Amino acid sequence: MPGNPNEIKLVNNAMSNVTRRKIMNFLSAGDKSAEEIGGEVGKTMLDFHLKLLQQASLIEIEEGTVRLSEYGRNFLKEKEEKGADKTADISQAKPIEITEVRQLLPCIADSSKFRVIANIAPPLGGTLKVLEPLFPRGKYSDKIGALIIQKGEIITTVYGTGKVTMTMIKSEAEARESLQSLKNTINEAIAKGVAPAPREKVRVEPMEIYKYLPQTNCGKCGEQSCYTFAIKLMVGEIALDKCTPLKEPGYVTNLEHLQVLSAYI
């Protein structure tokens, strides 16, 4: 069972990819063949995904049958229990207000558009997890404690602390209109309950990730270029923290955006 830092790192890397998380959830229903797993999650790089899960001791493969290991079952159980603890009852939430739009800054990915920082009150905390189904392209991230909503090219991130960021905004008027729409959707759910919206698949392209990387091709991550890093990040072959320049003060905003995009990978 994983316990030392290197083994824990293998587990974190294995579970950082959405396809591998789907495989784990699929196996929670019982043993499966590789063919059955491929039919559920797709056959692209399936052997690679299974190998990483096996290296992390999360699954066992024997004579063509794939099953969760004892550690894998306990891992999913613990994750489910933690998720339940963090999820608040929406009926106890209070209606929100947009308290301020604090900043309107040039967007990193497109300087002709803006990045907006705003605040809502009261903060929604764990209730955000319950609100994910409201948005066709909504995704709650436990890692950053935020609900991420994609609509067109605009990505809105609502943090449990009350902070709200929006990217690719054309004007302050569009920002206020989008924030008002967000407020109305959330307050209606608080008043009437969550009515799930039809889900839409979100695909993040390597170029979208590349836009927020330092683009210096410094090689500190071990890759030849920042674009190669973006591609490998997409398929779960490298972790975001391998890009050490992102830890520098000048890249704080870039790192925040990449953490948001990583939730969709």
ABEGO torsion letter per residue (X at the ends): XBABAAAAAAAAAAAABAAAAAAAAAAAAEBBBAAAAAAAAEABGAAAAAAAAAAAGABBBBGGBBBBBAAAAAAAAAAAAAAAAABBBAAABBBBBBABBABBBBBAABAABBBBBBBBOBBAEAAAAAAAAABAABBBBAAAGBBBBBBEABBBBBBAAGBBBBBGBABAAAAAAAAAAAAAAAAAAAAAEBBBBBBBBBBBBAAAAAAABAGAGAGAAGBABAAAAAAAAAAGABBAAABAAAABAAAAAAAAAAAAAAAAX
